Amino acid sequence: MNRPVAVGTVTAVLWLVASPSWAADPPNSQAGSTTTSSTILERTPLTEHERARAGLWGLSAAEWQRYRTLMEGIRGSISPGTISPIEVLGIHARDEAERRKYAEQWAVMMREDAERILAFQRAYDAAGRLLYPDESLIDVARLPQQADSGEGLSRTDRVLLFARPDCAACDALLARVLARLDRLDGVDVFLTGITAGDQDAIRNWAAERGIRPEWVTSRRVTLNFEGGALARVAPGRDALPVLMRRRGGAITPLSGSEL
């Protein structure tokens, strides 16, 4: 004799059979949608504006499309809007050769830009000297100074001056330091912005600023390539010029008002 089957039991069985197929659809659909979106973005032709921008960065259409796709992901969410396409492609390089390619491309571009900046700075300084020969570009008295230590300078002290070429404030401070040379043990000048080992460049710089050869010979004034010395004696100080005092074995900050 057949037993009757409860309607509720049939409904439950049917729901269990149907549910796996129903539950699997949303995740698969979402993944498929994301993949399709990226594929569409990668294959979308570049606009005229994008082609122009790709050309400025030295990138092909395929590279620009990859950059565009990467910026739709985590890179565009966590990086500043000023990040360059070269950096994006380098960060997400697919192998070591590709990483090296973009690193070299970025190094060349940054070097060329630094040269352009320095060339303009030199032109600007020359224009200032031509147009305003009797005026100082920088009023040293108004430069921010560290608080006076009250110790002043003694005849056994040496002054360390960190400077760079084509820096009006550096030149003005150097002149004040040299004016005190007879009342000091000496002055050590550390120059940045000159290629290490370029003795002619450093000699020409010194001659143009009235540093006498006999001062250098007697070591009352020493001329040095900076080479990271500032970071060692004054960590965190990078805005030039910087003055320091060497007293015995101690090196301490020196304010312009103590000269």
Protein Blocks (a to p, Z undefined) as FASTA:
>chain_A
ZZdddfklmmmmmmmmmmmmmmmmmmmmmmmmmmmmmmmmmmpccdfklmmmmmmnopaf
klmmmmmmmmmmmmlmmpcfkbcfklmmmmmpcbfklmmmmmmmmmmmmmmmmmmmmmmm
mmmmmmmmmmmmmbcfbdfklpccdddehlopafkbccdddddehifklmmmmmmmmmmm
mmcgbdcdddehiaehilmlmmmmmmmnopafklmmnomaccddfklmmmmmmghiabdc
dddddehjbccdddfklZZ
